[in-house]
Amino acid sequence: MSIRWRDAMDRALYGPGGFFVSDTGPADHFRTSVHASPAFAAALLRLLSQVDAALGHPARLSVVDVGAGRGELLLTLQRLVEAVGVAVGVSGEPTHSGRSGLIPAWAGSPETLTSTASARRSPGDPSFAAARTSLAERLRFTAVELAPRPEHLPEEIEWVSEIPAGITGLLIATEWLDNVPLDVAALTGDGWRYVLVDPDSGAETVGELVSTADLEWLTTWWPLPSDPPSSGTDSNPDPASTWTDATSGSESGFRPARPAQGSSLTARSRPGCPETPNGNARAEIGRSRDEAWAAAVQKIERGLAVAVDYGHLRESRPVDGTLTGYRGGRQVPPVPDGSSDVTAHVAMDSVASAGAAVALCAYSLVSQSEALRALGADGGRPPLSLAGTDPAGYVRALAAASAVAELTDPAGLGGHLWLRQPVGIELAPAVAR
């Protein structure tokens, strides 16, 4: 029996035996920034140090990973924190530190663990003692995931199925929103109608007219190609809104998709994508994702919410959608039978607007390439002279540069968008919109 895509995705991904709650996890099927290199976690640790300073070095600093997979990101962060240092000295330098070599040190980085301003604090300042306390001692890691807790995960990482309330710190959602189930609509002669799908075969049919709420979302956030941009909506330029099909030389409105592990695929290809009956234009209704992000931001008392995903903006919505699947490192048709990932790009400006309405703070929306470079990851090759003085160090630096280059490649992972939503704090200009 055919059902709406939102219900089909929910069953296929999170129902009994669903793709994300069974087996060994998504890392066996596709490659994300978290899986690509620890340099991604190192950059997030830099960002965490900025949040920590903006919060005044609280006694408890939370890091909540939503859609945590099997805990890979938090495990890497925990190891990096342990390697970086144990305490902060009043000069702003750690009393003990270890360099990962992944990203050069800079002021306010995890290697210094505090900003110049906090280093000038008087011993009478109430936050002075907290600033001297080890970052590792103050951190609390929480993984939010519906899958069972992995056996290998350290007990210091809490494992929950729902986002906890009252977060003070950083909430990170890396490629979570693209798997929040959503409805798909097709444009017919009498308006937008829901697309129905047979969960077993993936065959699609057109159903009833969309609800008033979904029609309002489509009118606001998914204009027809001939519709002019409406006033009052975000007009941030999409840093990588098109990619070129090497086989045809034509341009597509798709943003870079999740690169598949063991595959050269870096963008959603037309073969294998569903075709709406009668060739109607189609859209993916992101209202459920707006609601999910707003609910996540609402859980933060003070801190920063960060969503990292591949997406698109209002000015460059794909005319036939982005729904696709991944399995075993390859892109496959999106059949919602539980055997593969079913994903669609995120309307990031709509999500950002929903989060800002809750936080009542301006947000930042930039490409991953821009975000990582702002955090010190430039992917530059080490000087060749280093090979003569420190061959082993040169090889390590070269490997680190290659990893960063993958993370910042605009045709792949670097084309992902970073949505940064402060809640009750002020951050550096690189974060503020």
N, C-alpha and C positions, 0 to 999 in steps of 0.2 A: 504494500500500500504506500502510495506517495505521501510525503509529509513536507512541511516547510523546512528550509535549509537550517534554520536555527535549531530546531529540534533534532534534525539528523546529525548535525555537528556535535551537539551536546552528547548524544548517545554514542557516537563513533569515537569521540575523544575521551569522554569522562564517565561513560556508563560502565556497567560490568564488563570486564575484559577490554575496555576501551584503549585506544592507542597510547594515551599518556599515563594510564594507571597500571599498565601491565608490562611484563618483560623488563628489560634493563634500562629503558628510558630513551629519550630522543637523540642522545649522542650517537647511537648506532645508526641513525637514519639521516641526519643532516648536521651541518656544521654551523655553529653560531660563533659570535665573537668570544663568548665565554670559553668555548672549546678550542678556538683557534690559537690563543696565546695567553699566558699569564700577564702579558703587557696590558691587556684590557682590565684585569683586576687591579693592576698597579696604578692605572690611571684613575680608577674608581676610588682607590685608597687616597690618592691626591685630593680628589673631590671630597671625600669623607673628612679629610683634615681641614678643608675649608669650612665645611658644615660644623665640625667640632668647634672651630674658633668662633664662628658666628653665633653658636649656642652658648659660648662662654665655658667650654669644657665641662659639660655636665657630668655628674657622678655616674650616670648610666647613659651610654650612647648606643642607641639601637641601630642595627642594620637589618632590614627586613627585605628578603628576596622573594618577590611574588612570581609564581610560576618557576619554582626553583629547580625543576628537573630532578636530578638526583643529588643536588647540593654542591655541584662542582664549583660554582662561583664563590659561595661562602667558605668552602674548604680552602680554595686558593687565597682568599682574603685573609683567612685565619693564619695561614702559613706565612704570608707576606708580613703581617703585623708582627708575628713572632720573630721574623728575621730582621725587621727594621730597627727595633729598639725596645727598651724597657722603661725608660723614664725621660721626662723632659727637664732640661736644665734651664736656669733663669736666663741664660744667654740666648735661648732659642735653639740651641743645639742639643741633640739627644745625649744623655750621659753614656749611652751605649747604643751602637747602631750597626747594622749590617746592610750592605748595598746589594740590591738584587741585580743591578746592572741593566735592568730592562728599560728604564727611563732615567735620564740625568736628574740629579738633585736640583731643587729650586727652593726659593723662600716659601715657607708654609707647606712644603711637601711632607710626606710621611717620614722622610729622612730627618727633617727638622721638627716635625710634629707640632709646631706652634708658629704663630705669626710674629712679626716684629712687635706689633702692638701688644700682644699678650705677653711677650717677653719682658715688656717694660712695666708689667703690673707690680704694684707694691705688695709686700708680704701681708699687708693688712686687708687686701682685696679678698672677699670671700671666695672668688673663683681661683685665687692663686694656688691654694692647696690642690684643687682639682686639676689645675693645669700641670702640676708636678707629678700627678699620678700617672702611672703607666697607661697608655692608650689601650693596651691589651687587657688590662685589668678592668677598664671601664666599658669595653665593648660587649654587646649582647647580640649574638647572631640568631636570626629566626628565619627558617625556610617555610614558605607557604606553598603547599603542594598537596594535591589530592591522592597522589600515589603513596604507597606504604613507605615508611622510613627505611632508607638503605641501611644495611647492617654495618657497613664500614664507616658510617658517619660518626665523628666524635660526639660525645655526650654534651659538649659545650654548645653545639648547634641545636637549637630547639626546632622541632618539626611539628607544624600545625596545618590544619586544613582551611583555616580562615585567617584573614588579615587581623592581627590584634589591634585593639584600640589604644589611644594614648601614646603614640610613637613619638619619641624625641630622638631625632637622628635622621637617617637616610632610608628611604624606601626605594628599591630599585626593581624595575620590571623589564627584564631583557627578553624580547620576543615573547611576551605574554599576551598582549592585546590582539595580536594577529590570530590567536587561537581562542579568543572569546567568541563563542558562537553568535552568528548573526544571520538575519534573513537576507535573501536575494530577491530582487524585483526585476520584472521585465516591463518595458514600455510598450503598451498595446494601443489600439485605436481609441479606447475609452479611458486610458490612463495607466498608471503604474499598477501592476498586479504581482502578487507573490509568485515566485518560482517554486514549484514542488519537485521533490526528488524521491526516487525509489532507493532506499538505503542499500539494497542488495546489488542493484545493477548500475546505479548512478543516472538512470534515464530521467529526464526532466519533462515536466508539463507546466502549464500556466494555470494558476489558481485564482482565488478571489482578489478583489481590489484591496490595496494596502489600507491599513487603518489610518485614521486621521493623524495620529501622532507620527507614524512612519512617513506619511505624505508630507507633513510639515518638515521633517528632517530632510527628506529628499529635495524639497523645494529650496531649503536653506543651504544645504551642503553638497548636493550632487546635481548641479544644473545641467541641462541638456547642452550639447556642444554649441548650439546657436544662442544660448542664453548669455547675456552680458553679466559680468560679476555684479552682485548686489552690493549696495553700500553698507558699511558697518561690519562686513566680514573681514577676516584677516587677509592681508595681501602680501604676506611674506613670500619672496620668490623661492620657488622650489630649486634647491641647489643642483639637483640632478634629475630633472623631471622627465627626461627622455633617454632612451637608449636606442642604438642602431642595430637592426637585425642584419647580421653579417651575410645571411643567405639571400636577402632581398634588397638590402640597401635602403629599406624604408625605415621610418621612425615610428616608434610606438609610444603610447602614453604611460607605459608601465615603468615603475621605479624598479631598481635592482631588487630581486627577490632573495630569499635565503639561499646562499650557496649550498649546494649539496655535497656532502662529504664524499670524497672519492670521485667526484664528477667535475667537469668543467662548467656546469650550469651555474650562471650567476644571475640569470633573469628568467622570469616566467615566459616560457615559449608558447606560441599559439597551438602547436600540435598537442593534443591531449587535454585541452581546456574545454569545458562544457560549452555547447552551443544551445542558446535558448531556442525553443521551438519557434518556427517561422522567422528566425533571424532577428528577433527583436533586440533593441539595445537593452543592456542590463546594468544594474547597479547593486552594490552591496550596502545594505542599510546599517550604518554604524551606530545607531542609537544605543544598542546594547553595550557597545564598547565605551561610549561616552558615560553611560551610567556606571559601568564597572570602574572606570578611572576616577570618576567623581567620588564614588564610595571609598576607593583606596585613599585618595587625598584627604577625605574626611577623617580617616583614622589617624592622621598626623596631628599631634598637638603643637609641635614646633619642629621644623626641619625642612627637608627637601625630598620631593618625589621626582624620580627620574624614570621615564619610559624610553626604551631603546627599541626601535622597530623599523621595518621597512614600510613606507607609506607614501601617500600622495596628498596634495593640497587642492583646494577648490578649483584653482585655475587650470589644473591639469589632471582631472579625473579621467581614468580610462573608460572609454565608451562601452566596453563590453566586460568590465570587471576584471578581477585578478584571482578568482578562486582557483586553487590548484592543490595538488597533493605531493607528498614526499614519502618514499619508502626505500630503505636500504641504500641510501646515498644517491637516489635517482628521483627525478621529477616524474610523477605519474598522474593519470587522471584522478580528479577528486571524487572517488567513490566512497561514500560515508558508511562503510561496512565495518569499521574498526581496525582494518588491516594496515592503514596508512594515515599519515598526518593529513589533515584537511585545514587549509589556511587561506587567508586573504589579506591583502595589504590593508593598512590602517589609514583612515581619514584623520591624519594627525592634527590638523587645525581644528576639526570638530571636537576631538578629544581634549585638546588644549583649552578650548573655550569652556568646556564642561568643568574641567579641573579648576580653572581660574575663577569660575563662578562660586566654587566652594571655598577656595583658599583666599579669595579677595586680594590676591597678589598677582603682579604681572609675571608672565612665564617667558621662557626662552625656548626657541625651536630652531635648531641648527642641524647640519649634517654631522654624522659621526666623525668624519674626517676633520671638520672644524672643531668639534668638541674635544677630540683627543689631542689635537695640536695645541689647543688652549691649555690642556693639562700637561703639556711638555712632551708629548709623543710626536715626533716629527718624521720618524722613519729614515732619517739621513744616514748615509753610510759613514762608518768611522774613518778617520784619516788613514791613508795607506801607510804613513810613517809608523803607525802603531804596530803594524805587522813586523817591522824590524826590531822594535824595542820590546814588544810583548805579544808574541805570536798567538799564544793561547787567549789572551785578552782580546786581541783583534778578532779571532774566530767567534768568541762569545758576543762581542759587540755587533759583528756582522749578522749573526743569527738573530739577535734582538732587533736589529734594524729591519730585517726581512719580515719578522713577525709584525712589527708596527706597520710596515708597508702594506701588508695584507689587510690589517684592520682599518687603514685609512684609504684604501683603494676606492675611488668614487664609483667604479663599475661593479663593486662587490659590497663587502661589509662597510666600507667607508661611506656608501650611499645611504645607509640607514639614517633615520632621523632621531635626534635626541630631544626629547621634551623634558625640560627642567622646570618644576613648579615649586618655588619656595612657599613655605607656610610659616608666617610669623617671624621670619628672620630676614636680614639683609645680607646679600652675598656680593662678591666682587663683580665688577662690570661684565666680566666674561660670562657670568651666569645671569645677571639681571637683563631683562628684555630691553 
